[in-house]
Amino acid sequence: MRTRHLPRAVLPGALAIALAVSACGAVNEQSTDTASGPSVTGAAGDTPELSGSVTGAGASTQKVAQDAWTATFTGNQPDVSINYSPIGSGGGTQRFGTGAVAYGGTDVPLQGSQLEQARERCGGTDKLIEMPVYLSPIAISYNLEGIDELNLTPAILAKIFTGKITRWNDPAITRDNTGVDLPDQRITPVHRSDDSGTTGNVTDYLQAAAGEDWPHGETETWPSNLRGESAQGTSGVVKVTSQTPGAITYADASQARDNPSIESAAIEVGDDFVGPTSQAAANILADSQQTDTEGKYVQTFEINRETQASGTYPIVLTSYAMACTEYDSENTAAIVRGYLDHVVSKQGQQLAAKHAGSAPIPASLRDAQQQAIHTISG
């Protein structure tokens, strides 16, 4: 069986220099995306001069991309301040629903009471905007000195996180890792302590792909009866895992790939093992269905976690932006409109891919996204 590995990328160390160049250069140019039809007007420099500040909050997985987007947008709009707090999907949906922030980010589509609260905040079902802005693999990252190749099946992954497999040299693991000298070392699972869309996506995958080996269902709150270490946010679990020999966690690949102390496993898909590359993650949308959630500007997806498609990585988060078509202030509306237009633009998606290693949102979705964004008013 072949193993595809996660390429490393240079991220925060060079980010400031790279973004400074980007802010003064390419993003000032308007481009035409023939795949999506009309010209893309989302480059930061294409927005009229603005001033003021807006605040957003939500999924910590978007942090690196949000940093890139805000740096380029405010670089061209020096009188604008955009502050995104990576407090997790649960906190982001709560703050957006109460009107505490102008826009939010979530790794799990709004549903139930969260969806109703967001609709009420925006003034109606067809006044809520929810659209994918960030598509990224969730890496299964581990800390094993000298081990840079690891294959895991869905069942084995579930048994590790439920505590049924506790040693790295367990025969169930070594069976799929011929030639890899796995140590007789204790496995320390590390999970999110906060309500997390990343946790929701991982447990959704385990529920679908591991079956009875994962009896806990889909949940954004890690089951309290499972052993292991916990930490808040994506950066928290990555830090604990990197400092704990034998640890394993789940984390957005954009933050996991830049840590030299951890590697990322390849996951069984069909007859192959696939690593969490951006291209393998992008392939999942072609094998997934859009939801039937009511709302003119709601664009959410049911990810096919049981895909058998070659070269497709199934532990993927599709992270969404939440906004309203109407705001109390025209100034706030103008900033949110300009900023989100930049985020979904071809240039904005290329920035996220470059700095966060995410997969660009397909151009086929961009027309509907821009139509929704351009309705935003005060």
Residue pairs with C-beta under 8 A, 6 or more apart in sequence:
1 151
1 176
1 271
1 272
1 273
2 272
2 273
3 149
3 151
3 266
3 273
3 275
4 266
4 273
4 274
4 275
4 277
4 280
4 311
5 148
5 149
5 264
5 266
5 275
6 139
6 253
6 256
6 257
6 263
6 264
6 275
6 276
6 277
7 257
7 277
8 257
8 258
9 257
9 258
9 357
10 258
11 64
11 254
11 257
11 258
11 355
11 356
11 357
12 64
12 258
15 64
15 67
15 68
15 71
15 355
16 71
18 354
18 355
19 68
19 71
19 72
19 75
19 351
19 355
20 71
20 75
22 71
22 72
22 75
22 351
23 44
23 71
23 72
23 75
23 76
24 75
26 347
27 43
27 44
27 45
27 72
27 75
27 76
27 342
27 347
27 351
28 43
28 44
28 45
28 76
29 43
29 45
30 39
30 40
30 41
30 43
30 45
30 46
31 39
31 40
31 43
31 346
31 347
32 39
32 40
33 39
33 40
33 346
33 363
33 366
35 363
35 364
36 346
36 363
36 364
36 366
36 367
37 367
38 367
38 370
40 345
40 346
40 347
40 366
40 370
41 341
41 345
41 370
42 341
42 342
42 343
42 344
42 345
42 346
42 347
42 348
42 370
43 342
43 345
43 347
43 348
44 72
44 73
44 75
44 76
44 77
44 338
44 342
45 76
47 76
47 77
47 338
47 341
47 342
48 334
48 338
49 77
49 79
50 77
50 79
50 80
50 331
50 334
50 335
50 338
51 77
51 79
51 80
51 331
52 79
52 80
52 81
52 331
52 332
52 335
53 80
53 81
53 82
53 83
53 335
54 81
54 82
54 83
54 102
54 103
54 332
54 335
54 336
54 339
55 82
55 83
55 84
55 85
55 101
55 102
56 66
56 82
56 83
56 84
56 85
56 92
56 101
56 102
56 103
56 104
56 105
57 84
57 85
57 86
57 87
57 91
57 92
57 95
57 96
57 100
57 101
57 104
57 105
58 84
58 85
58 86
58 87
58 88
58 89
58 91
58 92
58 93
58 95
58 96
58 104
58 105
58 106
58 322
59 86
59 88
59 89
59 92
59 105
59 106
59 107
59 134
59 197
59 198
59 317
59 319
60 86
60 87
60 88
60 196
60 198
60 233
60 234
60 235
60 252
61 107
61 134
61 136
61 197
61 198
61 234
61 252
61 254
61 255
61 317
61 319
62 84
62 86
62 105
62 133
62 134
62 319
63 84
63 86
63 234
63 235
63 255
64 254
64 255
64 352
64 355
64 356
65 133
65 134
65 254
65 351
65 352
65 355
65 356
65 358
66 84
66 86
66 105
67 355
68 351
68 352
68 354
68 355
68 356
69 339
69 342
69 343
69 348
69 351
69 352
70 82
70 84
70 339
72 342
72 348
72 351
73 80
73 82
73 338
73 339
73 342
74 80
74 81
74 82
77 338
80 335
82 335
82 339
84 105
85 101
86 233
86 234
87 95
87 194
87 233
88 192
88 194
88 195
88 196
88 197
88 232
88 233
89 105
89 106
89 107
89 108
89 195
89 196
89 197
89 198
89 200
89 220
90 194
90 195
90 196
90 197
90 220
91 194
91 195
92 101
92 104
92 105
92 106
92 322
93 104
93 106
93 110
93 114
93 118
93 322
94 114
95 101
95 104
96 103
96 104
96 118
96 121
96 322
97 114
97 117
97 118
97 120
97 121
98 117
98 121
99 121
102 323
102 327
102 332
102 335
102 336
103 321
103 322
103 323
103 336
103 339
103 340
104 321
104 322
104 323
105 133
105 134
105 319
105 320
105 321
105 322
106 197
106 319
106 320
106 322
107 196
107 197
107 198
107 200
107 201
107 317
107 318
107 319
107 320
108 197
108 200
108 201
108 220
109 130
109 291
109 293
109 300
109 301
109 320
110 118
110 128
110 130
110 293
110 300
110 320
110 322
111 293
115 293
118 128
118 130
118 322
119 125
119 127
119 128
119 295
121 324
122 128
122 129
122 324
122 325
122 326
123 324
123 326
125 294
125 295
125 296
126 295
126 296
126 297
126 325
127 297
127 324
127 325
127 326
128 295
128 297
128 298
128 322
128 324
128 325
129 297
129 298
129 321
129 322
129 323
129 324
129 325
129 372
129 373
129 376
130 295
130 297
130 298
130 299
130 300
130 320
130 321
130 322
131 297
131 298
131 299
131 320
131 321
131 344
131 365
131 368
131 369
131 372
132 299
132 300
132 301
132 318
132 319
132 320
132 321
132 361
132 365
133 319
133 320
133 321
133 340
133 343
133 344
133 361
134 317
134 318
134 319
134 352
134 356
134 358
134 361
135 281
135 282
135 285
135 316
135 317
135 318
135 319
135 358
135 359
135 360
135 361
136 252
136 253
136 254
136 278
136 281
136 316
136 317
136 319
136 356
136 357
136 358
136 359
137 253
137 276
137 277
137 278
137 280
137 281
137 313
137 315
137 316
138 198
138 201
138 202
138 250
138 251
138 252
138 253
138 276
138 315
138 316
138 317
139 250
139 251
139 252
139 253
139 256
139 257
139 264
139 265
139 276
140 152
140 157
140 248
140 249
140 250
140 264
140 265
140 267
140 276
140 315
141 238
141 241
141 248
141 249
141 250
141 251
141 256
141 259
141 262
141 263
141 264
141 265
142 150
142 241
142 247
142 248
142 249
142 262
142 263
142 264
142 265
143 241
143 242
143 244
143 245
143 246
143 247
143 248
143 261
143 262
144 150
144 168
144 182
144 183
144 185
144 245
144 246
144 263
145 245
146 181
147 180
147 181
147 182
147 183
147 263
148 263
149 177
149 180
149 263
149 266
150 177
150 180
150 263
150 265
150 266
151 176
151 177
151 265
151 266
151 267
151 268
151 273
152 160
152 173
152 176
152 265
152 266
152 267
152 268
152 273
153 176
153 267
153 268
154 205
154 206
154 209
154 210
154 213
154 267
154 268
155 210
155 211
155 213
156 165
156 172
156 173
156 176
157 206
157 210
157 267
158 206
158 210
158 213
158 214
159 165
159 172
159 213
160 187
160 189
160 248
161 189
161 191
161 206
161 214
161 226
161 228
162 213
162 214
162 215
162 216
162 226
163 189
163 226
163 227
163 228
164 213
165 172
165 173
165 187
166 186
166 187
167 184
167 185
167 186
167 187
168 182
168 183
168 184
168 185
168 186
168 187
168 246
169 182
169 183
169 184
169 185
173 182
174 180
174 182
176 268
176 273
183 246
185 245
185 246
186 246
187 246
187 247
187 248
188 228
188 229
188 244
188 246
188 247
188 248
189 226
189 227
189 228
189 229
189 247
189 248
189 249
190 228
190 229
190 230
190 231
190 237
190 240
190 241
190 244
190 247
190 248
190 249
191 199
191 222
191 226
191 228
191 229
191 230
191 237
191 249
191 250
192 198
192 199
192 222
192 230
192 231
192 232
192 233
192 236
192 237
193 222
193 230
193 231
193 232
193 236
194 232
194 233
195 220
195 221
196 220
196 221
196 222
197 220
197 317
197 319
198 234
198 250
198 251
198 252
198 317
199 219
199 220
199 221
199 222
199 250
200 218
200 219
200 220
201 303
201 315
201 316
201 317
202 250
202 315
203 214
203 216
203 217
203 218
203 219
203 220
204 218
204 303
204 305
205 305
205 314
205 315
206 213
206 214
206 216
207 214
207 216
207 217
207 218
207 305
208 305
208 306
209 305
209 306
209 314
216 223
216 226
222 230
229 240
229 244
229 247
230 237
231 237
231 239
231 240
234 251
234 252
234 255
235 255
237 249
237 250
237 251
238 249
238 251
238 255
238 256
238 259
238 262
240 247
240 249
241 247
241 248
241 249
241 251
241 261
241 262
242 259
242 261
242 262
243 261
250 315
252 317
253 264
253 276
253 278
253 281
253 357
254 355
254 356
254 357
254 358
256 262
256 264
257 264
257 357
264 275
264 276
265 275
266 273
266 274
266 275
267 273
267 274
267 275
267 276
267 313
267 314
267 315
268 274
269 307
269 308
269 309
269 310
269 312
269 313
269 314
270 308
270 309
270 310
272 310
272 311
274 280
274 311
274 312
274 313
275 313
276 313
276 315
277 313
278 353
278 357
278 358
278 359
279 311
279 359
280 311
280 312
280 313
281 313
281 316
281 358
281 359
282 359
282 360
282 362
283 309
283 311
283 312
283 313
284 303
284 304
284 307
284 312
284 313
284 314
284 316
285 301
285 318
285 362
286 309
287 304
287 307
287 309
287 312
288 301
288 302
288 303
288 304
289 301
289 302
289 304
290 299
290 300
290 301
290 302
291 298
291 300
291 301
291 302
293 300
296 372
297 325
297 372
297 375
299 365
299 368
299 369
299 372
300 318
300 320
301 318
303 314
303 316
303 318
304 314
305 314
305 315
306 314
307 314
321 340
321 343
323 336
323 340
323 373
323 376
324 376
325 372
325 375
325 376
325 377
326 333
326 376
326 377
326 378
327 333
327 336
327 376
327 377
327 378
328 378
329 378
330 377
330 378
331 378
332 378
333 376
333 377
333 378
334 378
336 376
337 373
337 374
337 376
337 377
340 373
340 376
341 370
341 373
341 374
342 348
343 349
344 361
344 366
344 369
344 370
344 373
345 366
346 360
346 363
346 366
349 358
349 360
349 361
350 360
352 358
352 360
353 359
353 360
361 369
